[in-house]
Amino acid sequence: MAEEWQAQEGGATAPAARPVAELSFEEALAELERIVQMLEREQPDLEAAIKAYERGTQLRRHCEEKLREARLRVEKLRFDEEGEPRLEPFEPQ
């Protein structure tokens, strides 16, 4: 889903934000990349830059958590007595 960009006071832009917890890994990463590009290309005012940085930090943490969960799922791949691989259920801690 493409995020909408909204004009902020001072001409800077920021993403129209959905709650981070609702985003998939791919959506969060794409939004984080857009924020980084916006901060590199534009000269947002200080308040807009701080808000974008805060949102980016939330998105980074969300992506790291999604990756951690995926890594735990992969680590649950076990081999049975016949040497056949099987995936044990993942129970988040």
HUKA-V972973 format. One record per pair of residues at least 4 apart in sequence whose C-alpha atoms are under 7 Angstrom apart, sorted by sequence separation. I is the first residue (numbers start at 0). J is the second residue. D is the distance in whole Angstrom. If there is no record, write none. Layout:
# HUKA-V972973
{{I J D} {I J D}}
This chain:
# HUKA-V972973
{{6 10 6} {7 11 5} {22 26 6} {23 27 6} {24 28 6} {25 29 6} {26 30 6} {27 31 6} {28 32 6} {29 33 6} {30 34 6} {31 35 6} {32 36 6} {33 37 6} {34 38 6} {35 39 6} {36 40 6} {37 41 6} {38 42 7} {43 47 6} {44 48 6} {45 49 6} {46 50 6} {47 51 6} {48 52 6} {49 53 6} {50 54 6} {51 55 6} {52 56 6} {53 57 6} {54 58 6} {55 59 6} {56 60 6} {57 61 6} {58 62 6} {59 63 6} {60 64 6} {61 65 6} {62 66 6} {63 67 6} {64 68 6} {65 69 6} {66 70 6} {67 71 6} {68 72 6} {69 73 6} {70 74 6} {71 75 6} {78 82 5} {79 83 5} {6 11 6} {7 12 5} {22 27 6} {43 48 6} {78 83 5} {79 84 6} {6 12 5} {7 13 7} {78 84 4} {5 12 6} {6 13 7} {77 84 6} {78 85 6} {4 12 6} {5 13 6} {76 84 7} {77 85 5} {4 13 6} {5 14 6} {76 85 6} {77 86 6} {4 14 5} {5 15 6} {38 48 7} {76 86 4} {3 14 6} {4 15 6} {75 86 6} {76 87 6} {2 14 6} {3 15 5} {75 87 5} {2 15 6} {75 89 7} {34 51 6} {72 89 6} {34 55 7} {31 55 6} {31 58 6} {27 58 6} {11 43 4} {11 44 7} {28 62 7} {9 44 6} {27 62 7} {11 47 7} {13 51 7} {24 62 6} {19 58 6} {24 65 6}}
